[in-house]
Amino acid sequence: MIFCSFTVNAQNKPQVDSVFYLLDTTKTLPSDILWHTYKEGLVKFYELEIYAPCSELMNKPTFVYSSHSQQLVTISRNQFKSMKIASLSKLIYKLKQFAQEDGAIKQDIKKPFYLYIIEPKSSGFTMIKTQLDGSGPKSKVN
């Protein structure tokens, strides 16, 4: 798992948290699937089906990307093997840490949380950079 955690001061530019995660729903029993994916136009959503009413960011955290401004990246099996992939429990832990830090930061300096979702394909893997919905400055998604 690759991620960075930084303390943010009001004078500094916000830093970024990011995590790599393998999402392989083809090998998961339907009753165990915790991810819900859907599209609206050019925007794809990855929603994690966990509930935490104490935090807006942790209540069904949703990661978003737009195919208008981002492209899937193909990675080989060798490249994949060299990456540090987060487990679901590590991802949830990082999200919880992020949500706690985010709650203490002023609105105008919010930092984004990126999740690099990796999905298996017949010729290797594809990877896309998604952003936690509600994290960081508001960005326009076309």
BELTAHU-V498776 format. One line per field, one symbol per residue. ss: DSSP state (2 for helix, 1 for strand, 0 for the rest). phi: phi as a letter, one per 40 degrees, with the letter a starting at -180 (. if undefined). A space follows every 50 residues. Layout:
ss->???
phi->???
//
This chain:
ss->00000000000000001111110022200222001111110011111100 00000000000111110000001110222220000102222222222222 222000222000111111111001111111110000000000
phi->.babbbcbbdcccccbbaabacbbccbbcdcbcbbbbabbgcbbbbbccb baccaccccfdbbbabccbbbcbcbccccccccccccccccccccccccc ccccbcdcbcbcbbbccbbcbcbhabbbcbbccgcgccbcbc
//
